[in-house]
Amino acid sequence: MFDSELASLNAKVSALPHFDDKNGLAPIAKWLEKNAFPLSQKYEYELAVNVYKDLYKLRIGTIVTDKDISKINIQTLLSSRFGGLRYVAMSWHSHPVRGSLGRSSKDISARTLLKDRYEKFRSATFWVTYQDDIKGVISSEYKK
């Protein structure tokens, strides 16, 4: 069931027009919050995706998962692509379990590793969507 739902979500992503980079990355985070995060919560799997910059356009790559409640392998994240685009503008993932505190120490470590080892992530911002018990669903950028 999950695999077919993820395939449907990725088909929806493939059919999307580009996002205009003059609007920033928040509209993409909101789209992922509305469309990908519910699937993440339903199956309690972390999902991840890279968003690529193509001149003034932003394109969402393939949504990926390791079918784990609390992690995404770096190699899995690297498999999130959009055509031949190279530079990542945004890397997003979900924390599916209610009561998450947002970014974790593992998130910060992965961010540091990606920025240090992979040129395509050097200018990327990193985002997480989670559900806080008080504020509800939140999508936010994290730095350190």
Stockholm file with secondary structure:
# STOCKHOLM 1.0

chainA/1-144         MFDSELASLNAKVSALPHFDDKNGLAPIAKWLEKNAFPLSQKYEYELAVNVYKDLYKLRIGTIVTDKDISKINIQTLLSSRFGGLRYVAMSWHSHPVRGSLGRSSKDISARTLLKDRYEKFRSATFWVTYQDDIKGVISSEYKK
#=GR chainA/1-144 SS CHHHHHHHHHHHHHHCCCEEGGGCSHHHHHHHHHHTHHHHHHHTCCCEEEEEEETTEEEECCCBCCSCSSCCCHHHHHTCCCTTCCCEEEEEEECCSTTCCSSCHHHHHHHHHHHHHCGGGTTCEEEEEEEETTTEEEEEEECC
#=GC SS_cons         CHHHHHHHHHHHHHHCCCEEGGGCSHHHHHHHHHHTHHHHHHHTCCCEEEEEEETTEEEECCCBCCSCSSCCCHHHHHTCCCTTCCCEEEEEEECCSTTCCSSCHHHHHHHHHHHHHCGGGTTCEEEEEEEETTTEEEEEEECC
//
